[in-house]
């Protein structure tokens, strides 16, 4: 079946591009696994310890939290696989094309508008991290109080760095920032584990007083059982595992692509991501417990040199990776306004307006955990779980209409009509 092409800015829905020179059918399995892990592991991972603290302050809460990460990670990986399999059957090249080919071209605005809205929340998360991270760095390096003031430094970075980057017409110079990002994330995971094992933030540790004085020291009490507040963590995970709008790209870029080879990439990548998520949830929570912040880096003392390096690595990777997500938000706004070929002036005006809105929101909404959970509950769940399932059911119904034989789970409870 040939997919109906969607004549909008759908091509810009390939977020967090891992290869700026699109080479279809040339990616090896190993490279695809690395690139997909980079796609999956984003800013949401830094909010997960706070998600655990939202439902429990007990050390034992890491057990049900890890189970949730495992189950939702596996489900997310399965749904990612469904999109690729739908693309294999319909030759769809994008998330929107896959929907049009399997469901209904007239309703393609539903997944596409959800993706664009989700990128706005992603940019907002980035702005919150930038404000908190660089304010802490300014304090660490003894900057004047006015410069270390969060609104000041967030405005300065937005105007001096983010605005020029978001106005770039060629993003290829930024292609290495994702490598820096994953390296920084791995380094941060190592530091989190080290600080748990060396007891630096435990009672009597060298950073205990600094953390305790800011009400960010360890707090452990109560039950570890799941309760309704655990849905906050579930919502966060709906954002943290999101990479599904890139599934068509990963399928079609595989060399000698087949569904089993694609599933190998998906299974390995999500498995590695699940492990990293567990590490970066368990060790910080076991270090700070109920005082785990919505942005967990805020718990670590400004005088902790290893944590300072984490802030530098994460902050730099987010600043230089910001335009890769921002451009989809901007083009989504143009598409909604019916502007198919924006002029340079329109691009500049839209960039300034959207970036100003994001910066303003980040000054008011300082809780990264809230933004990640809200975006996950409102949009992430649909993009990760609902839309892929609808695409697959639509694909199977199309097979039934053509008289194709259904096998496996496709035979179970498929609606007719």
The 8 nearest C-alpha neighbors of each residue, nearest first, counted from 0:
[[1, 89, 2, 90, 88, 100, 91, 3],
 [0, 2, 89, 90, 3, 100, 91, 4],
 [3, 1, 100, 91, 4, 96, 89, 0],
 [2, 4, 99, 100, 96, 5, 1, 104],
 [5, 3, 96, 2, 6, 99, 95, 91],
 [4, 6, 7, 96, 3, 9, 95, 104],
 [7, 5, 4, 8, 9, 10, 3, 339],
 [8, 6, 9, 5, 334, 339, 10, 331],
 [7, 9, 10, 11, 330, 334, 331, 6],
 [10, 8, 11, 12, 7, 95, 5, 93],
 [11, 9, 12, 8, 13, 93, 7, 95],
 [10, 12, 9, 13, 8, 327, 14, 330],
 [11, 13, 9, 10, 14, 327, 244, 114],
 [14, 12, 11, 245, 16, 10, 244, 15],
 [13, 15, 16, 12, 324, 323, 245, 11],
 [14, 16, 323, 17, 38, 324, 13, 320],
 [17, 15, 14, 18, 13, 19, 323, 174],
 [16, 18, 34, 15, 19, 174, 177, 38],
 [19, 17, 20, 16, 21, 174, 22, 34],
 [18, 20, 21, 171, 16, 17, 174, 170],
 [21, 19, 18, 22, 171, 17, 23, 16],
 [20, 22, 19, 18, 23, 252, 248, 17],
 [23, 21, 25, 20, 24, 252, 26, 18],
 [22, 24, 252, 25, 251, 21, 253, 26],
 [23, 25, 254, 252, 253, 251, 26, 22],
 [24, 26, 254, 23, 22, 253, 252, 27],
 [27, 25, 253, 254, 252, 24, 31, 30],
 [28, 26, 30, 29, 254, 253, 31, 25],
 [27, 29, 31, 30, 32, 264, 26, 253],
 [30, 28, 32, 31, 27, 33, 264, 26],
 [31, 29, 33, 32, 27, 28, 34, 26],
 [30, 32, 34, 28, 33, 29, 35, 27],
 [33, 31, 29, 35, 264, 268, 30, 34],
 [34, 32, 30, 36, 31, 35, 37, 29],
 [35, 33, 31, 37, 36, 32, 17, 30],
 [34, 36, 38, 32, 37, 33, 31, 268],
 [35, 37, 39, 268, 33, 38, 34, 40],
 [38, 36, 34, 35, 40, 39, 181, 33],
 [39, 37, 35, 36, 242, 40, 15, 34],
 [40, 38, 36, 242, 240, 37, 241, 41],
 [39, 41, 37, 38, 36, 272, 44, 239],
 [42, 40, 43, 39, 44, 239, 38, 37],
 [41, 43, 44, 45, 125, 124, 40, 239],
 [44, 42, 239, 45, 46, 41, 371, 238],
 [43, 45, 42, 46, 47, 239, 41, 276],
 [46, 44, 43, 294, 295, 47, 42, 48],
 [47, 45, 293, 368, 294, 44, 43, 49],
 [46, 48, 50, 49, 44, 280, 45, 51],
 [49, 47, 280, 51, 50, 284, 46, 291],
 [50, 48, 293, 52, 291, 292, 47, 51],
 [49, 51, 232, 47, 53, 48, 52, 231],
 [50, 52, 48, 53, 49, 54, 55, 232],
 [53, 51, 289, 49, 55, 50, 54, 56],
 [52, 54, 50, 51, 55, 49, 228, 229],
 [55, 53, 228, 229, 52, 51, 226, 225],
 [56, 54, 52, 57, 223, 53, 60, 51],
 [55, 57, 289, 219, 220, 288, 52, 221],
 [58, 56, 220, 219, 223, 59, 221, 55],
 [59, 57, 60, 285, 61, 219, 56, 288],
 [58, 60, 223, 61, 57, 62, 63, 222],
 [61, 59, 223, 62, 58, 57, 63, 64],
 [60, 62, 64, 59, 281, 63, 65, 58],
 [61, 63, 65, 60, 64, 59, 66, 223],
 [64, 62, 66, 65, 60, 61, 67, 225],
 [65, 63, 61, 67, 62, 66, 60, 68],
 [64, 66, 68, 62, 67, 63, 61, 277],
 [65, 67, 63, 69, 64, 68, 70, 62],
 [68, 66, 64, 70, 65, 69, 71, 63],
 [69, 67, 65, 66, 71, 70, 72, 64],
 [68, 70, 66, 72, 67, 71, 73, 65],
 [71, 69, 67, 73, 72, 68, 66, 74],
 [72, 70, 74, 73, 68, 69, 75, 67],
 [71, 73, 75, 69, 70, 74, 68, 273],
 [72, 74, 76, 70, 71, 75, 69, 77],
 [75, 73, 71, 77, 76, 72, 70, 78],
 [76, 74, 72, 78, 73, 77, 71, 79],
 [75, 77, 79, 73, 74, 78, 269, 72],
 [76, 78, 80, 74, 79, 75, 73, 81],
 [79, 77, 81, 75, 80, 76, 387, 384],
 [80, 78, 76, 77, 82, 81, 243, 75],
 [79, 81, 77, 83, 78, 82, 84, 76],
 [82, 80, 78, 84, 79, 83, 85, 387],
 [83, 81, 85, 84, 79, 80, 387, 246],
 [84, 82, 86, 80, 85, 81, 247, 246],
 [83, 85, 87, 81, 86, 82, 80, 88],
 [84, 86, 82, 88, 83, 87, 81, 89],
 [87, 85, 91, 83, 90, 89, 84, 88],
 [86, 88, 84, 85, 90, 89, 83, 258],
 [87, 89, 85, 86, 90, 84, 0, 91],
 [88, 90, 0, 86, 91, 87, 1, 85],
 [91, 89, 86, 87, 88, 92, 1, 2],
 [92, 90, 86, 97, 96, 89, 2, 93],
 [93, 91, 247, 96, 90, 248, 86, 97],
 [94, 92, 96, 247, 95, 91, 97, 10],
 [93, 95, 97, 244, 96, 98, 247, 92],
 [96, 94, 98, 93, 97, 107, 99, 111],
 [95, 97, 99, 93, 91, 98, 94, 4],
 [98, 96, 91, 94, 100, 95, 99, 86],
 [99, 97, 95, 101, 102, 96, 100, 390],
 [98, 100, 104, 103, 96, 97, 102, 101],
 [99, 101, 2, 97, 98, 3, 96, 102],
 [100, 102, 394, 393, 98, 390, 99, 97],
 [101, 103, 393, 98, 99, 390, 100, 104],
 [102, 104, 99, 105, 106, 101, 98, 107],
 [105, 103, 99, 107, 106, 3, 102, 100],
 [106, 104, 103, 107, 108, 99, 102, 109],
 [107, 105, 108, 104, 103, 109, 99, 102],
 [106, 108, 109, 104, 105, 99, 110, 95],
 [107, 109, 111, 106, 112, 110, 105, 95],
 [110, 108, 107, 112, 111, 106, 113, 114],
 [111, 109, 113, 112, 108, 107, 114, 382],
 [110, 112, 108, 114, 113, 109, 115, 95],
 [111, 113, 115, 114, 109, 110, 108, 116],
 [114, 112, 110, 116, 111, 115, 117, 378],
 [113, 115, 117, 111, 112, 116, 110, 118],
 [114, 116, 112, 118, 328, 117, 113, 331],
 [117, 115, 113, 119, 118, 114, 112, 120],
 [116, 118, 114, 120, 119, 115, 113, 378],
 [117, 119, 121, 115, 120, 116, 328, 122],
 [118, 120, 122, 116, 117, 121, 328, 123],
 [121, 119, 123, 117, 118, 122, 374, 124],
 [120, 122, 118, 124, 123, 119, 117, 125],
 [123, 121, 125, 119, 124, 120, 118, 126],
 [122, 124, 120, 126, 121, 125, 357, 119],
 [125, 123, 121, 127, 122, 126, 367, 120],
 [124, 126, 122, 128, 123, 127, 129, 121],
 [127, 125, 129, 123, 128, 124, 361, 130],
 [128, 126, 361, 124, 130, 129, 125, 365],
 [127, 129, 125, 131, 126, 130, 132, 124],
 [128, 130, 126, 132, 127, 131, 133, 314],
 [131, 129, 153, 127, 128, 132, 149, 133],
 [132, 130, 128, 134, 129, 133, 135, 127],
 [133, 131, 129, 135, 134, 130, 128, 310],
 [132, 134, 136, 135, 130, 131, 129, 137],
 [133, 135, 147, 137, 131, 149, 136, 132],
 [136, 134, 138, 132, 133, 137, 139, 131],
 [137, 135, 133, 139, 138, 134, 132, 140],
 [136, 138, 147, 134, 142, 140, 135, 139],
 [139, 137, 141, 135, 136, 140, 142, 147],
 [138, 140, 136, 301, 137, 141, 135, 302],
 [139, 141, 137, 138, 142, 136, 135, 301],
 [142, 140, 138, 139, 137, 143, 144, 147],
 [141, 143, 137, 140, 138, 147, 146, 144],
 [144, 142, 146, 145, 147, 141, 137, 138],
 [143, 145, 147, 146, 148, 142, 138, 141],
 [146, 144, 148, 143, 147, 151, 142, 152],
 [145, 147, 148, 143, 144, 152, 151, 142],
 [146, 148, 134, 144, 137, 145, 138, 149],
 [149, 147, 145, 146, 151, 150, 144, 152],
 [148, 150, 134, 152, 151, 130, 153, 147],
 [151, 149, 153, 152, 148, 362, 154, 130],
 [152, 150, 154, 148, 149, 153, 146, 155],
 [151, 153, 155, 149, 154, 150, 146, 156],
 [154, 152, 130, 150, 156, 155, 151, 149],
 [155, 153, 157, 151, 152, 156, 150, 158],
 [156, 154, 152, 158, 157, 153, 159, 151],
 [155, 157, 159, 160, 153, 158, 154, 152],
 [158, 156, 161, 154, 155, 160, 159, 162],
 [157, 159, 155, 162, 156, 160, 154, 161],
 [158, 160, 156, 155, 157, 161, 162, 163],
 [161, 159, 156, 162, 157, 163, 158, 164],
 [160, 162, 157, 164, 163, 165, 158, 159],
 [161, 163, 165, 158, 164, 160, 157, 166],
 [164, 162, 166, 165, 161, 160, 167, 159],
 [165, 163, 161, 167, 166, 162, 322, 160],
 [164, 166, 322, 162, 163, 167, 161, 325],
 [167, 165, 163, 164, 162, 168, 347, 350],
 [168, 166, 164, 165, 169, 170, 163, 322],
 [167, 169, 166, 170, 165, 164, 171, 326],
 [170, 168, 167, 171, 172, 173, 166, 19],
 [169, 171, 172, 173, 168, 167, 174, 323],
 [170, 172, 173, 174, 169, 19, 20, 175],
 [173, 171, 170, 174, 175, 169, 176, 19],
 [174, 172, 171, 175, 176, 170, 319, 320],
 [175, 173, 171, 172, 176, 19, 177, 17],
 [176, 174, 178, 177, 173, 179, 172, 171],
 [175, 177, 179, 178, 173, 174, 316, 180],
 [176, 178, 180, 179, 175, 181, 37, 174],
 [179, 177, 180, 176, 181, 175, 182, 37],
 [180, 178, 176, 182, 177, 181, 183, 316],
 [179, 181, 177, 316, 183, 178, 182, 176],
 [180, 182, 184, 183, 178, 179, 37, 185],
 [183, 181, 179, 185, 184, 180, 186, 178],
 [182, 184, 186, 312, 180, 181, 185, 313],
 [183, 185, 181, 187, 186, 182, 180, 188],
 [186, 184, 188, 182, 187, 183, 181, 189],
 [185, 187, 183, 189, 184, 188, 182, 190],
 [186, 188, 184, 190, 189, 185, 309, 183],
 [189, 187, 185, 191, 186, 190, 279, 184],
 [188, 190, 186, 192, 187, 191, 193, 185],
 [189, 191, 193, 187, 192, 188, 194, 186],
 [192, 190, 188, 194, 189, 193, 283, 282],
 [191, 193, 189, 195, 190, 282, 194, 188],
 [194, 192, 190, 196, 195, 191, 197, 189],
 [193, 195, 197, 191, 192, 196, 199, 198],
 [196, 194, 192, 193, 286, 198, 197, 282],
 [195, 197, 193, 198, 194, 192, 199, 282],
 [196, 198, 194, 199, 195, 193, 204, 200],
 [199, 197, 201, 200, 195, 196, 204, 194],
 [198, 200, 204, 205, 206, 197, 201, 194],
 [201, 199, 207, 206, 204, 198, 202, 286],
 [200, 202, 198, 204, 199, 207, 203, 217],
 [203, 201, 204, 207, 200, 198, 217, 199],
 [202, 204, 201, 207, 205, 200, 199, 208],
 [205, 203, 199, 201, 207, 200, 202, 206],
 [204, 206, 199, 207, 203, 200, 208, 198],
 [207, 205, 200, 209, 199, 204, 208, 210],
 [208, 206, 200, 204, 210, 209, 205, 201],
 [207, 209, 211, 210, 206, 212, 205, 216],
 [210, 208, 206, 212, 207, 211, 300, 213],
 [209, 211, 216, 215, 207, 213, 208, 212],
 [212, 210, 216, 214, 208, 213, 215, 209],
 [213, 211, 209, 214, 210, 208, 215, 216],
 [212, 214, 211, 215, 210, 209, 216, 208],
 [215, 213, 211, 212, 216, 210, 290, 217],
 [216, 214, 210, 290, 213, 211, 298, 217],
 [215, 217, 211, 210, 287, 214, 207, 290],
 [216, 218, 287, 288, 286, 290, 219, 215],
 [219, 217, 288, 289, 290, 287, 216, 220],
 [220, 218, 56, 57, 288, 289, 58, 217],
 [219, 221, 57, 56, 218, 222, 289, 58],
 [222, 220, 57, 56, 223, 55, 219, 58],
 [221, 223, 224, 57, 55, 220, 56, 60],
 [222, 224, 60, 57, 59, 55, 225, 221],
 [225, 223, 222, 226, 60, 55, 63, 59],
 [224, 226, 229, 223, 63, 54, 227, 228],
 [225, 227, 228, 229, 224, 54, 230, 55],
 [226, 228, 229, 230, 225, 54, 231, 53],
 [229, 227, 54, 230, 226, 231, 53, 225],
 [228, 230, 54, 231, 227, 232, 226, 225],
 [229, 231, 233, 228, 232, 227, 234, 226],
 [232, 230, 234, 229, 233, 228, 372, 50],
 [231, 233, 50, 235, 230, 229, 234, 236],
 [232, 234, 230, 236, 231, 235, 237, 229],
 [235, 233, 372, 375, 376, 237, 231, 232],
 [236, 234, 372, 232, 237, 238, 233, 371],
 [235, 237, 239, 233, 238, 234, 240, 232],
 [238, 236, 375, 379, 234, 380, 235, 239],
 [239, 237, 375, 236, 379, 235, 241, 240],
 [238, 240, 43, 236, 241, 237, 44, 235],
 [241, 239, 39, 238, 236, 237, 242, 75],
 [240, 242, 238, 239, 243, 39, 383, 237],
 [243, 241, 39, 244, 38, 245, 240, 246],
 [242, 244, 245, 246, 79, 241, 383, 382],
 [243, 245, 94, 246, 242, 13, 12, 247],
 [244, 246, 243, 248, 13, 247, 242, 249],
 [245, 247, 243, 249, 248, 244, 83, 82],
 [248, 246, 250, 93, 249, 245, 92, 83],
 [249, 247, 245, 251, 246, 250, 252, 92],
 [250, 248, 246, 252, 247, 251, 245, 253],
 [249, 251, 247, 248, 252, 253, 83, 261],
 [250, 252, 248, 253, 249, 23, 24, 247],
 [253, 251, 23, 24, 249, 26, 250, 25],
 [254, 252, 26, 24, 256, 251, 250, 25],
 [253, 255, 24, 25, 26, 256, 27, 252],
 [256, 254, 253, 24, 257, 25, 260, 26],
 [257, 255, 253, 254, 260, 250, 258, 261],
 [256, 258, 260, 259, 261, 255, 87, 253],
 [257, 259, 261, 260, 262, 84, 256, 87],
 [260, 258, 262, 261, 257, 263, 256, 264],
 [261, 259, 263, 257, 262, 258, 256, 264],
 [260, 262, 258, 264, 263, 259, 250, 257],
 [263, 261, 265, 259, 264, 260, 266, 258],
 [264, 262, 260, 266, 261, 265, 267, 259],
 [263, 265, 261, 32, 262, 267, 266, 268],
 [264, 266, 262, 268, 263, 267, 269, 261],
 [267, 265, 263, 269, 268, 264, 262, 270],
 [266, 268, 270, 264, 265, 269, 263, 271],
 [269, 267, 265, 271, 36, 32, 270, 266],
 [268, 270, 272, 266, 271, 267, 76, 273],
 [269, 271, 267, 273, 268, 272, 266, 274],
 [272, 270, 274, 268, 269, 273, 267, 275],
 [271, 273, 269, 275, 274, 270, 276, 268],
 [274, 272, 276, 270, 275, 271, 269, 72],
 [273, 275, 271, 277, 272, 276, 278, 270],
 [274, 276, 272, 278, 277, 273, 279, 271],
 [277, 275, 273, 279, 274, 278, 272, 280],
 [276, 278, 280, 274, 275, 279, 281, 65],
 [277, 279, 275, 281, 280, 276, 282, 274],
 [280, 278, 276, 277, 188, 281, 282, 275],
 [281, 279, 48, 277, 278, 47, 283, 282],
 [280, 282, 284, 278, 61, 283, 277, 279],
 [281, 283, 285, 284, 192, 280, 191, 195],
 [284, 282, 286, 285, 281, 280, 191, 287],
 [283, 285, 288, 286, 287, 48, 281, 282],
 [286, 284, 282, 283, 288, 287, 281, 58],
 [285, 287, 283, 284, 195, 288, 217, 282],
 [288, 286, 217, 284, 291, 290, 216, 285],
 [289, 287, 284, 218, 219, 290, 217, 56],
 [288, 290, 56, 52, 218, 291, 219, 287],
 [289, 291, 215, 288, 287, 218, 292, 217],
 [292, 290, 49, 287, 289, 288, 48, 295],
 [293, 291, 295, 294, 49, 290, 298, 297],
 [292, 294, 368, 49, 46, 367, 366, 295],
 [295, 293, 292, 46, 45, 296, 367, 297],
 [294, 296, 292, 297, 298, 45, 293, 291],
 [295, 297, 298, 294, 299, 310, 45, 306],
 [298, 296, 295, 299, 294, 292, 131, 300],
 [299, 297, 296, 215, 295, 292, 300, 210],
 [298, 300, 297, 296, 306, 301, 303, 210],
 [301, 299, 302, 303, 210, 209, 298, 206],
 [302, 300, 139, 303, 135, 299, 307, 138],
 [301, 303, 300, 304, 139, 307, 206, 306],
 [302, 304, 300, 306, 301, 305, 307, 299],
 [305, 303, 307, 306, 302, 308, 301, 300],
 [304, 306, 308, 307, 303, 309, 190, 187],
 [305, 307, 309, 303, 308, 304, 310, 299],
 [308, 306, 304, 310, 309, 305, 303, 311],
 [307, 309, 311, 305, 306, 310, 312, 304],
 [310, 308, 306, 312, 307, 187, 311, 313],
 [309, 311, 307, 313, 308, 312, 314, 132],
 [310, 312, 308, 314, 309, 313, 315, 307],
 [313, 311, 183, 309, 315, 310, 314, 308],
 [314, 312, 310, 316, 315, 311, 183, 309],
 [313, 315, 311, 317, 312, 316, 310, 129],
 [316, 314, 318, 312, 317, 313, 311, 319],
 [315, 317, 180, 313, 319, 314, 318, 176],
 [318, 316, 320, 314, 315, 319, 321, 313],
 [319, 317, 315, 321, 320, 316, 314, 161],
 [318, 320, 316, 321, 317, 315, 176, 173],
 [319, 321, 317, 318, 323, 322, 316, 176],
 [320, 322, 318, 319, 323, 317, 324, 325],
 [323, 321, 325, 165, 324, 320, 326, 164],
 [324, 322, 321, 15, 320, 325, 326, 14],
 [323, 325, 322, 326, 327, 321, 14, 118],
 [324, 326, 322, 328, 327, 323, 321, 329],
 [325, 327, 329, 328, 324, 322, 323, 330],
 [328, 326, 330, 329, 325, 11, 324, 331],
 [329, 327, 331, 325, 115, 326, 330, 119],
 [330, 328, 326, 332, 331, 327, 325, 333],
 [329, 331, 333, 327, 332, 328, 326, 334],
 [330, 332, 334, 328, 329, 333, 115, 327],
 [331, 333, 335, 329, 330, 334, 336, 328],
 [334, 332, 330, 338, 336, 331, 335, 337],
 [333, 335, 331, 337, 336, 332, 338, 330],
 [336, 334, 332, 333, 337, 331, 338, 330],
 [337, 335, 333, 334, 338, 332, 331, 339],
 [336, 338, 334, 335, 339, 333, 332, 340],
 [339, 337, 333, 336, 334, 340, 341, 335],
 [338, 340, 337, 341, 334, 333, 7, 8],
 [341, 339, 338, 342, 333, 337, 334, 345],
 [342, 340, 345, 338, 339, 346, 343, 333],
 [341, 343, 345, 344, 346, 340, 347, 338],
 [344, 342, 346, 345, 347, 341, 348, 166],
 [343, 345, 347, 342, 346, 348, 341, 349],
 [346, 344, 342, 348, 347, 343, 341, 349],
 [345, 347, 343, 349, 344, 348, 350, 342],
 [348, 346, 344, 350, 345, 349, 343, 351],
 [347, 349, 345, 351, 350, 346, 352, 344],
 [350, 348, 352, 346, 351, 347, 353, 345],
 [349, 351, 347, 353, 348, 352, 354, 346],
 [350, 352, 348, 354, 349, 353, 355, 347],
 [351, 353, 349, 355, 350, 354, 348, 356],
 [354, 352, 356, 350, 355, 351, 349, 357],
 [353, 355, 357, 351, 356, 352, 350, 358],
 [356, 354, 358, 352, 353, 357, 351, 359],
 [357, 355, 353, 359, 354, 358, 360, 352],
 [358, 356, 354, 360, 359, 355, 123, 361],
 [359, 357, 361, 355, 360, 356, 354, 362],
 [358, 360, 356, 362, 361, 357, 355, 363],
 [359, 361, 357, 363, 362, 358, 364, 356],
 [362, 360, 358, 364, 127, 363, 359, 126],
 [361, 363, 359, 360, 364, 150, 358, 365],
 [362, 364, 360, 361, 365, 359, 358, 366],
 [365, 363, 361, 366, 360, 362, 127, 367],
 [364, 366, 363, 127, 361, 367, 362, 131],
 [367, 365, 368, 369, 293, 364, 370, 294],
 [368, 366, 293, 370, 369, 294, 124, 371],
 [367, 369, 293, 46, 371, 366, 370, 372],
 [368, 370, 372, 367, 366, 371, 373, 293],
 [371, 369, 373, 367, 372, 368, 374, 124],
 [370, 372, 368, 374, 235, 369, 373, 375],
 [373, 371, 235, 234, 375, 369, 370, 374],
 [374, 372, 370, 376, 375, 371, 369, 377],
 [375, 373, 377, 371, 372, 376, 378, 370],
 [374, 376, 379, 238, 237, 234, 372, 373],
 [375, 377, 234, 373, 374, 378, 380, 372],
 [376, 378, 374, 375, 373, 379, 380, 381],
 [379, 377, 381, 375, 374, 380, 376, 113],
 [378, 380, 375, 237, 382, 238, 381, 383],
 [379, 381, 383, 237, 384, 382, 378, 375],
 [380, 382, 385, 379, 378, 384, 383, 386],
 [383, 381, 379, 386, 380, 384, 385, 378],
 [382, 384, 380, 381, 379, 75, 243, 241],
 [385, 383, 381, 380, 387, 382, 386, 78],
 [384, 386, 381, 388, 387, 389, 382, 383],
 [385, 387, 389, 388, 382, 381, 384, 390],
 [388, 386, 390, 389, 385, 82, 78, 384],
 [389, 387, 391, 385, 390, 386, 392, 384],
 [388, 390, 386, 392, 387, 391, 393, 385],
 [391, 389, 387, 393, 388, 101, 392, 98],
 [390, 392, 394, 388, 393, 389, 395, 387],
 [391, 393, 395, 389, 394, 390, 396, 388],
 [394, 392, 101, 390, 396, 102, 391, 395],
 [393, 395, 101, 391, 397, 392, 396, 390],
 [396, 394, 398, 392, 397, 393, 391, 399],
 [397, 395, 399, 393, 398, 394, 392, 400],
 [398, 396, 394, 400, 395, 399, 393, 401],
 [397, 399, 395, 403, 401, 396, 400, 402],
 [398, 400, 402, 396, 401, 397, 403, 395],
 [401, 399, 397, 402, 398, 396, 403, 395],
 [402, 400, 398, 399, 403, 397, 396, 404],
 [401, 403, 399, 400, 398, 404, 397, 405],
 [404, 402, 398, 399, 401, 405, 400, 397],
 [403, 405, 402, 406, 399, 398, 410, 401],
 [406, 404, 410, 409, 403, 407, 399, 398],
 [405, 407, 409, 410, 408, 404, 411, 403],
 [406, 408, 409, 410, 405, 411, 404, 395],
 [407, 409, 410, 411, 406, 405, 412, 413],
 [408, 410, 407, 411, 406, 405, 395, 413],
 [411, 409, 408, 405, 406, 407, 412, 413],
 [410, 412, 408, 409, 413, 407, 406, 414],
 [413, 411, 414, 410, 409, 408, 415, 392],
 [412, 414, 411, 415, 410, 392, 409, 396],
 [415, 413, 412, 416, 396, 392, 411, 393],
 [416, 414, 413, 396, 399, 412, 400, 397],
 [415, 414, 396, 400, 413, 399, 397, 393]]
